[in-house]
Amino acid sequence: MKFEQAYERMIRFQADNGGWFVHQSKDTLHGIYQHIVATRAMDCLELGTAFGATACVMAAAIEESGRGLVTTVDRIERGPVGVVELAQAVGLGSYIRAVTHDAGYNWFLLDRLRECTTGRLCEPCYDFCFLDGAHFWEPDALAALLVVRLLRPGGWLLLDDLHWHPKDHPDWQTAFAQLSPTELNTRAVGQVFDLVLKPHPALEHFVLSNDGHMGWCRKVGGPPPTRLPGRVMATAVRGAWSMTLNGDVTTADTAQNHNVSLRAQRRAIIIRATGTDPWLHLTVPATSRPIAYVTFRLRLLSPDIAVMQLFWLTGQAGYFSEDCSLRCLLRRSHRPQELTFCIAGTEQPDTMRGLRLDPADDICELLLESVTFGSW
């Protein structure tokens, strides 16, 4: 089933029943659909069902590819409208297996591990998993580790809401009254992605999408990937060539900066945004080679989160525009992180004529250690 057809049926069903069943944005759902179709994933798993909109989109992608099944797991069976009713309305009920486990999805994963393990060997059974469930450290850190064991080589794991913590809930003082201050202030899914998945030896290709709110990773093995689900990678990359400039060098041109102050810290630079809409120009290395990616090694110092945006000037364009830019959400960290922005590049030496960095939408402070330019 085509994405537009499935999406329109869900929106019509939602309107007819006076509810709010489609929680994800259309672009987010379309990205998941495209990924499943492109990778021809057959056995898909969703941890955290809600009302089943994402499960329906995953099922539409499977139906479009020809065969497969979506298993979606939650501890709550919603009514009078839930995933079963939504799937029937869309016409994809036969492609969805809805599981309600009153102990939570980690106990479902335990059952699957028992079924798939013989002796010391686990036979993986999933091609794709979307983890969008509890958003707390204890269930989701374990869930991520268990899913890695159940993913086939080349399979993908997607985590939603890397930025979220309980205080983002409008009624957090009542809804999460039982939580400790540490739990309330921890962006747990982001910590799972950074500290559990990124160091995992069985995973590769750590990609960010939806302006950094969603994190993807791929299990090693299988055929080489033909596409990535986003244009920002949460790691450094190795290209055919590269050139690295220290932070103090790449920010040397201060003539056109706006609402930004710079302070050197050895070879790095501390960028302080002092007002709204801050930006600064970055030095582009003098090279005849095409530039296809830019990797920042940086650390957000304040506030807790900020959205960074990179603009590039190519060809005959006379000004920076949203069409030639990428955004990514940063989370404050005690350690530097590496973010790679995959930008457009061609063989013409004058393709990359300028770079502009908007460190945030408002006041912030970040440490920029280096910028690496390169090409595949």
TAURGI-V513411 format. One line per field, one symbol per residue. ss: DSSP state (@ for helix, = for strand, . for the rest). A space follows every 50 residues. Layout:
ss=???
This chain:
ss=..@@@@@@@@@@@@@@@........@@@@@@@@@@@@@@...=====... ..@@@@@@@@@@@@@...======........@@@@@@@@..@@@===== ....@@@@@@@@@@@@==..==...======.....@@@@@@@@@@@@@@ =========......@@@...@@@@.....@@@@...@@@@@@@@@@... ..=======@@@.======............==.......======@@@@ .......=.======..======.....====..........======== ==..=========........@@@=======.....======........ ...=====.....============.
